Amino acid sequence: MITRFLRDERGATAIEYALIAALISVAVIAAVQLLGTALTDSFTNTATKVGDAV
């Protein structure tokens, strides 16, 4: 019974998938924050130029 428990790798696989999902989540959050900042800067710049032209 103990040897069967030690050979069972289903829990380890689930943990590996959870770690991969967490890493992907962190990467997505970082990318969205960077993209959001760039978009905000771009829209602010465009609004300033339009305001100056009017």
C-alpha positions, 0 to 999 in steps of 0.5 A: 500500500505504501509503495503504491502511494509512493509511485502515484504521481497524479498529485505531482502532475496537478501541482506542476499544472498549477504552477504553470497556470500561475506563471502564465497568469503572472505573465498575462497580468504583467503584459496587460499592465504594460500595455495599459500604460502604453495605451493610456500614454498614447491616448493622452498624447493624441488628446493633447495634440487634438486639443492643441490643433483646435 
